[in-house]
Amino acid sequence: MLTSAELSRYSRHLSLPEFGRSGQERLRASRVLIVGAGGLGSPLGLYLAAAGVGVLGIVDGDVVEESNLQRQVLYTVNDIGHSKAERAAARLSALNPHVDIRPYAMTLSSENALALINDYDLVIDGTDNFPTRYLTNDACVLTGKPNVYGSIFQFEGQASVFHHDGGPCYRCLFPEPPPPGMVPSCAEGGVLGVLPAMIASIQATEAIKIITGIGDTLSGRLLQYNALSMSFEELRLRRDSQCPVCGDLPSIRALIDYDAFCGIPKNLMQESNISPEALHARLQQGENLTLIDVREHYEREICAIAGSLHIPLQTLPARINEFAKEQTLVFYCKSGGRSASARDLFNDADFKRVYNLSGGILAWAAKVDPDMPRY
């Protein structure tokens, strides 16, 4: 039963004929898990806590960074360096003490996803990488939970509801992930700061509709939003009877290695990685190394390692013949993913002394040059 304080707080909901007291009580009895407390997770948490969801779980293993504050509206400068899940829980509890906020300061994995998701009524996907999206999808299908999906990049966003009312799952739309490095992350390609609020508000709306049973959900529909043209498009989706996880004869009956599925090597070839400390020592000793920055131009304007060449990753294949195979080459990017692709490109071309800077320029800033700007 709603308390008198809750009746007052949620009075605008109670005034809605389609919603009313019964709808608010369904919200109060619901359990919602948000995967990711970043750009999407921030407004998701704010709106769902304000709406009066009974139990709101937030899973995220990252800490707050200064570059997050451009769009992750849950946090302040005082939260930098602290757990996103913990700081999000504190902020949301202050917003609505009637909601049971449960932070999980960890990364969702094949080892913990089923047990965690099984404890909730529905899941909202606020992630920003393909392995976790496939993991979230498969765990939702295996536990029978709806998956409220959203994604953002630059000026565009998408939203849908997967595995609900007989509708398709994420794998029905995207059976295979793109090759590693093919799709830039938001960190690499950028994102308009206000874009997550639009997509997250759609996700929150869908979650509330599923919980209360009102309206028509996005199950079987993919909503696409373009902020530059301020336009929406809708694609109709169908469940794939051959889908390996939600199809008629599923082949996936347990969670798998999602990094391997998405083509991400476990150790990113550790034998040809180099730590920031080791690279710094070799440079200090005057060793003849060629340091190559494979980031985009705007990233290099923020920070760069002195003496490095700048060759963006997409232009690198055309310039491979500029280097001698006896050279020692060290590639770096923001966090190590793109530079690992560059290293692999040169390895495949029979270069024998090529390295990837582990952790990228962010690790260099943390371990070698603490005064370097970060992004």
N, C-alpha and C positions, 0 to 999 in steps of 0.2 A: 504493500500500500504506500502511496505517496504521502509524505509528511506535509504539514501546513507550509513549511519553508519551501519544499519542492513545488507545491501547488502554486505558490507565488512566483517562484523562479521561472517555471515553465509555462506561465499563463498564456503566452502567445502561441504556444503549441496547443494548449487546451482549447483555445478559441477556434482552431481549425476544425471544421466539421468532419473532414476526412481523417483527422488525426485524433483529437480529443484525448480524454484521460486514458482510454485503453491503449492508444498508441504510445503515450508517454510511459505507461507501465510496462509495455513491451520493451521499450528502450531501457528502462531501469533494470529489467531482468536479463538484458542481453550481455554477451561477452564478445568483444571485438579485439582482434590482434592487428596492430599496424606493424608491418615489416619495413623497417627503415625510418629513421627519425630525421631525415634531411629535408630537401626542398619540398617534397610532397608530404612527408610525415609531419612537418611542422604545422601547416594549416589543417591537415587532417586531425591531428591531436587537438588543436584548439577548437575546431567546430564540433567534433564528437564529444569532447569533454563538456563543452557548453551545452550541447544538446541533451546530455543526461544519460549517456550509455552507462550501464551498471558497472561493468568491469572493462577497463581499457588497458590492454597490454601493448608495450612498446619494446620492440627488439632491435637493437643496433649496437654493434661493437666498437664504433668509432668515437673519437673525441671531437669536440667543437674546435674548428679552426677559423682564423680571421676571414678567410675567403668564403666561408659559409654564410656570413652575416648579410651578404648581399640579397639573399633570398630565403634563408632559413629563419623565419620570423619568431621562432620559439626562444631564441638565444640572444644574449647580450655579450658585450666585451668581457664581462666578468665570468662568463662561462667558458672562455677559451682555454683549452687544455683539459677540460673536464668531460666526463662521459656524457654523450648525447642522451642516452636513455635515462640516466639519473637526473640530469638537468631538465629534461623534458617532463619527467614525472613531477619534479618539484614545482615547475611552472604551472602545469595543468592542475595539480592538487590545489594550488592557490587560486586558480580560476574557478574551480568547482569542487569543494570538499565533499560533495555527495557522491562523487565518482571514485571507484576503487582503481587507482592507477598502479599498474604493475610493470616496473622497468626490468628489462632483461639486457644487461650490458654485455652482450655476446653476439657473435656472428651466427646467423642461422646456418645450420649445416645438415648434412644427411644424417648425422648422429643424433641431433636434438629436435629436428623439425616436426616429426610425427607426434612425439609426445607433447610438444608445445602447442601445435596447431589443434590437436585433438581436444584440448581444454577450452577451445573457443568456438563460438557459433559461426563466425565468418572471419575471413582474413582480408586485409587491404594491402595490396602490393605497392609500396612506396620505394622500391629498390631502383638501382641505377646501373645494374650489370646483368648480363645474360645468364650466367650460372645461377644466380639467386632467383631470377624470374622463373627459370625452368624448375628449380628446386621447390619454390613456393607453389607453382602450379601443380606439380606432381604430388606434393604432400597434401594439397587441398583435395585433389581427386581421390587419393588413397584414403583420406579420412572423411570424405563426403562433405566437405565444407565449400561454400561459395568463395570465389576469389575475385575481389573487386580490383581491377587492373587499371594502372595509369602509367604513362611514361611521358617524358619531356625532353626536348632537345632544341637548343637555339630559340626559335620563335614558334615552335610547333609542339602539340601535345596530342595524346590519344587516351581514350578511356573506354572500358568495356566491363562487363561482368561475365566471368568464366565459371563453368561447371555449376550452373544454376538452372533449375527448371528444365532439365534435359538439354540445355544449350551446350555449345562447344567449350573446349578448354583452350588454354594458351597454345598448346601444341597443335591443335586443329588449325589455328591461324598461322603459326610459325613452326612447322615440323622440325626444321633444322636451324641452328643458330648461324649467323653470318661468320665467315672466317675471322679469326682473331685479328684485331687491328683494322678491320674493314669499316666498322662503324665507330666513329670517335665518341668518347665519353663526353659528358657535359663539361668536365674539367678541361678537355682538349678542345671541344668545339664551342663552348660557351652556352649560356642560357640566360634569357631575359629574366630579370629578377622577379617580375610579377607573374610570369607564366605558371609556376607551380600552384599559385593560389587558385587559378581558374580550373586546372585539372583536378586538384585536390578537392575543391568544393563539389565538383561533379562526382568524384568518388565518394565523398561523405554523403551526398544526397542519395546515391545508389545504396549505400550501406543502410541508411535510415529507412529507405523504402523497402528493402529486403526484410529488415527487422520488423517493421510495422505492418507489412503486407499491403501497402498502398501503392497506387500508380503502376506504371509499366517500367520494368528495369531495362538496362542495356544488354541483357542476355541475348545473344544472337545478333548483336549490333556493335560495330566499332565506330565510335564518335571521334572524328579528327578535327582539331582546332588549329587555325593559323592566326597568330596574333597580329601579323603584319597586315593582313587583309581583313582582319576581324570577321572571319568566316568559319562556318562549321560544315563538314561533310559527313555523311553517314554511309557505312558499308554494311551490307547484310552478311552475316556469317552463318555457317551451318556446321553442326557437329560432324566430324569425319568418322565414319563407321570403322575406318582402318587405323584410327589414331592409336598409337602404341600404349597410351595410358588410359584414355577414356572410351576407346572404341569397343566394338562388339567382342573382340577377342584380344584383350590387351596383353602385350608382351612385357610391359613394365609393371611389376607387382611389388616392387620395393624401390627405395630411393637409391640412386646410382652416384657415381663420381661425376659431378656436374662440371667441374673444371676440365676434366678429360673430355666430356661430351662436347664442351664448347671449344675444345682445341687448345686449352691453356695447360702447358706442361707444369707438373707439380713443382719442380725446382727451377724452372726457367734456365735449365742447363747450368747448374751452379759452377761447374768446372770452368765455364767461360764468363762468369760474372766477376766483377771486381768491386770491393767495398769502397766507400768514400775515403776511409782512412788509408787503405792500401794505395788507392790512386793518388791521394795527396802526397803520400810518402815518396812514391815513384816520381812524381812531378818535382818535388823538392830536391830529389837526388839528381835532377837534370836528365832523366831518362827521355829518350826520343819517342814520345807518344804523340799520336794524332788524335785529338779529342774532337768529336763530331756531335753537334747538337742537332737532333732530328725533330725538334718541336716546331710549332708555327711561329710566324714573325711576331705576332702580338705577345706571345709568351716570352720570347727572347727580349722584348722591350722591358719586361718586368725584371728579369734577372738572367744572368748567364755566367758560366764559368770562364774566367779570363783565359784568353788564348785559344778558345775553341772555334772550330769552323761551324758555319750554320748551313745545313742542308736539310730542309724539311723532308720528312719520311717519304712522301709521295713522289718527290723528285729524285730520290736516292738511286733507284735502279738505273736511271739514265746516266748517272755519273760514276758508276762503279769502276769504269775503266780509267778514271783519273787517279786511282790508287794502285800502288805496287803491292804484290802479294806478300812481300817480306816486311811491309810496314806493320807496326803495332797500332791498331785502331781501337779506340774506346768510344762507344756510342752512349749518349744519354738523352733522356727526355724528362718529363715531369716526375714520374714515379717508377719507370722501368719497363713498362709494357711495350711502348713503341720502339724503344731502343733495343729490346730483345728481338723484335722483328727485324730491325736493321742488322743486328749481329747475325741472325740466322740467314739473312739474305747473303751476307758476305761469306759465311761458312759454306753455304751451298755453292758459292762461286770459287771454292777451294782456297780462300784466305785462311791462314792457319793461326794468325795472332790477332784475333778480334775479341773484344770484350764488351759486356754490357754493364753500365754503372748500376749496381744494386740500389733500388729505391729511388733512383733518379736524382734530379737536382733538389728535391725535397729532403732526401737523406743527406746530400752534400751540405745543405744549409743547416741541418740538425747536427751533423757530426763534425763538419769542418769549418763552416762559415756562418755562425749564428746571426750575424748582422745582415745576411742576405735577405732581401724581400721574398716573401712566400705568397703563393696564390692557390 
